Amino acid sequence: MDLDIHTMIVMTSVLTLLLSFFLALASLHAHEVRGIRCWSLASLCIGIGLGLVFIEALPGGGWKVTAGATLIGRGMGLQLVGIRAFRGRHRFRLALGLFTMLVLAGNLWFMLIAPDTTGCAMFNASLFALINLRSARNLLIRVGPEMRTAFWFTGGIFALLGVLVLTRTIWVAILPAGAYSSLFQNISLNSATFFLSSIALLAQTFGFMHMVHCRIITELHKLAARDRLTGAFNRRNMEEEF
């Protein structure tokens, strides 16, 4: 697949940062919907992380890739926290911190103690696959019809990205020794996975925005159907029922 990996990373980084800005604006007007700020921070971390990965070739590239991978892992963890907050569940803040430290420690190991580009790529891909599959597990659940499409669409994207990244891990593992040397190596494995992963990363945020939209519409319907003081159905709703 003849695609420029550098361009894909830059465009995904810029678009992710823009989505972070729009989510931050949305959080100012949707105080009753939980999880939006977590997703805004998640997009910010992923966008900056991708930007740091892009400048790997500059001096100090190893440290930039380590910081970038850590921020991407942090962002994916924040997505899971945001999903659980949206559902009104425990947010796993301690687990998020431990996951971030694990990503950082693993990348430092493969950079300083046991330098291994292939091992580092497999380590990061495995963790990213697991966190995406865990997010999918929190979305692919039984919910009311008003939220089902939004939940299952977003959960499906998370599951797809998790399987894609896991497939990449297995593919790198079975490549001949020395066949994989860099994130930017011009091979079909890198081009295809970066292209599909970029689309999935953006689709995840659009899916969450659709979830927020459905939640707000549902709440508006409830407000329009019940009396604010007593909580009883109002005349409009009774007429619709009849």
C-alpha positions in Angstrom: 0.0 0.0 0.0 1.7 3.2 -1.2 0.9 5.6 1.6 3.1 8.1 3.4 3.1 7.2 7.1 4.5 10.6 8.1 1.6 12.4 6.5 -1.0 10.1 8.0 0.5 10.6 11.5 0.5 14.4 11.1 -3.0 14.6 9.8 -4.3 12.3 12.5 -2.5 14.3 15.2 -4.0 17.6 14.0 -7.5 16.2 13.6 -7.3 14.6 17.0 -6.2 17.9 18.6 -9.1 19.7 16.9 -11.6 17.1 18.2 -10.1 17.7 21.7 -10.8 21.4 21.4 -14.4 20.8 20.2 -15.0 18.3 23.1 -13.7 20.8 25.6 -16.2 23.4 24.2 -19.0 20.8 24.4 -18.2 20.1 28.1 -18.9 23.8 28.9 -22.5 23.4 27.7 -23.3 19.8 28.7 -22.5 19.7 32.4 -25.0 16.9 33.0 -23.2 14.5 30.7 -20.2 12.9 32.4 -17.1 11.8 30.6 -16.7 14.6 28.1 -13.8 16.2 29.8 -12.0 12.8 30.1 -12.5 12.3 26.3 -11.2 15.8 25.6 -8.1 15.1 27.6 -7.8 11.7 25.9 -7.8 13.3 22.5 -5.3 15.9 23.6 -2.9 13.2 24.9 -3.3 11.1 21.8 -2.8 14.1 19.5 0.3 15.3 21.3 1.6 11.7 21.5 1.3 11.2 17.7 3.0 14.5 17.2 6.0 13.3 19.3 6.1 10.0 17.5 6.2 11.9 14.2 9.4 13.8 15.1 11.2 10.6 16.1 13.9 11.2 13.4 15.0 14.5 15.0 17.8 14.4 17.7 16.6 12.7 20.9 14.1 10.7 18.9 14.1 7.8 21.3 12.9 9.9 24.2 10.3 11.5 22.0 8.9 8.1 21.0 8.9 7.0 24.6 7.0 10.1 25.6 4.7 9.8 22.6 3.8 6.2 23.3 3.2 7.0 27.0 0.8 9.9 26.1 -1.0 7.7 23.6 -1.4 5.0 26.2 -2.6 7.6 28.7 -5.1 8.9 26.2 -6.5 5.4 25.5 -6.8 4.9 29.3 -8.7 8.2 29.6 -11.1 7.0 26.9 -12.0 4.0 29.1 -12.3 6.3 32.1 -14.6 8.6 30.1 -16.8 5.7 29.0 -17.2 4.5 32.6 -18.0 8.0 33.7 -20.6 8.3 31.0 -22.2 5.2 32.3 -22.0 6.4 35.9 -19.5 3.7 36.9 -16.3 3.8 38.9 -13.6 5.6 36.9 -10.6 3.3 37.5 -8.3 6.3 38.2 -5.7 4.2 40.1 -5.7 1.6 37.3 -5.2 4.4 34.8 -2.1 5.7 36.6 -0.7 2.1 36.8 -1.4 1.5 33.1 0.4 4.8 32.2 3.4 3.8 34.4 3.5 0.4 32.8 3.6 1.9 29.3 6.4 4.3 30.3 8.4 1.6 32.1 8.2 -0.8 29.2 9.3 1.8 26.7 12.2 2.9 28.9 13.3 -0.8 29.2 13.4 -1.3 25.4 15.2 2.0 24.9 17.8 2.0 27.7 18.2 -1.5 29.1 17.4 -3.9 26.3 17.3 -1.9 23.1 14.9 -3.7 20.7 12.7 -1.9 18.2 10.6 -5.0 17.5 10.1 -5.8 21.1 9.0 -2.3 21.9 6.6 -2.3 19.0 5.0 -5.6 20.2 4.9 -4.4 23.8 3.1 -1.1 23.0 0.7 -2.8 20.5 -0.2 -5.5 23.0 -1.1 -2.9 25.7 -3.0 -0.7 23.3 -4.9 -3.7 22.0 -5.9 -4.7 25.5 -7.1 -1.3 26.6 -9.2 -0.9 23.4 -10.8 -4.3 23.9 -11.6 -3.4 27.5 -13.3 -0.2 26.3 -15.2 -2.2 23.8 -16.4 -4.5 26.6 -17.8 -1.5 28.4 -19.8 -0.4 25.4 -21.0 -3.6 23.9 -23.7 -4.1 26.5 -27.5 -4.2 26.8 -28.8 -0.7 26.8 -32.1 1.0 25.9 -33.1 1.4 22.3 -32.4 5.2 22.4 -28.7 4.6 23.2 -28.1 1.1 21.6 -26.9 2.3 18.2 -24.5 4.8 19.6 -23.1 2.4 22.2 -22.7 -0.5 19.8 -21.2 1.6 17.0 -18.6 3.0 19.3 -17.9 -0.3 20.9 -17.5 -1.9 17.5 -14.9 0.6 16.6 -13.0 0.0 19.8 -13.2 -3.8 19.2 -12.0 -3.3 15.6 -9.0 -1.2 16.6 -8.1 -3.7 19.3 -8.2 -6.6 16.9 -6.2 -4.6 14.3 -3.5 -3.7 16.8 -3.4 -7.3 18.1 -3.1 -8.6 14.6 -0.2 -6.2 14.0 1.5 -7.6 17.1 1.3 -11.1 15.9 2.4 -10.1 12.4 5.5 -8.4 13.8 6.2 -11.4 15.9 6.3 -13.8 13.0 8.4 -11.6 10.7 11.9 -12.8 10.0 14.7 -11.4 12.3 15.6 -7.9 11.2 12.6 -7.5 8.8 11.1 -4.9 11.1 13.3 -2.0 12.1 11.2 1.2 12.5 7.7 2.6 12.8 8.3 4.5 9.5 9.8 1.5 7.6 8.2 1.5 4.1 6.4 -1.9 4.3 2.8 -2.8 3.7 2.4 -3.8 7.4 3.1 -0.2 8.6 1.2 1.6 5.9 -2.0 -0.5 6.2 -2.1 -0.6 10.0 -1.4 3.2 10.3 -4.1 4.0 7.8 -6.8 1.8 9.4 -5.8 2.8 12.9 -6.0 6.5 12.0 -9.6 6.1 10.7 -10.5 4.1 13.8 -9.1 6.7 16.2 -11.1 9.4 14.7 -14.2 7.2 14.4 -14.0 6.5 18.2 -14.3 10.2 19.0 -17.2 10.7 16.6 -18.8 7.6 18.1 -18.5 9.1 21.6 -19.9 12.5 20.3 -22.9 10.5 19.0 -23.3 8.9 22.4 -23.4 12.4 24.0 -25.9 13.6 21.4 -28.2 10.7 22.1 -27.9 11.2 25.8 -28.9 14.9 25.5 -31.8 14.1 23.2 -33.0 11.5 25.6 -32.9 13.9 28.5 -34.7 16.5 26.5 -37.5 14.1 25.7 -37.8 13.3 29.4 -38.0 16.9 30.3 -40.6 17.5 27.6 -42.7 14.6 28.9 -42.8 15.2 32.6 -43.7 18.0 35.0 -40.5 19.5 36.5 -42.1 19.9 40.0 -43.9 16.6 40.5 -42.2 14.3 37.9 -45.6 13.2 36.7 -46.3 12.9 32.9 -47.7 16.1 31.5 -50.6 16.6 29.2 -48.5 16.5 26.1 -47.1 13.1 27.0 -50.5 11.7 28.0 -52.0 12.8 24.7 -49.2 11.0 22.8 -49.7 7.8 24.9 -53.4 7.9 24.1 
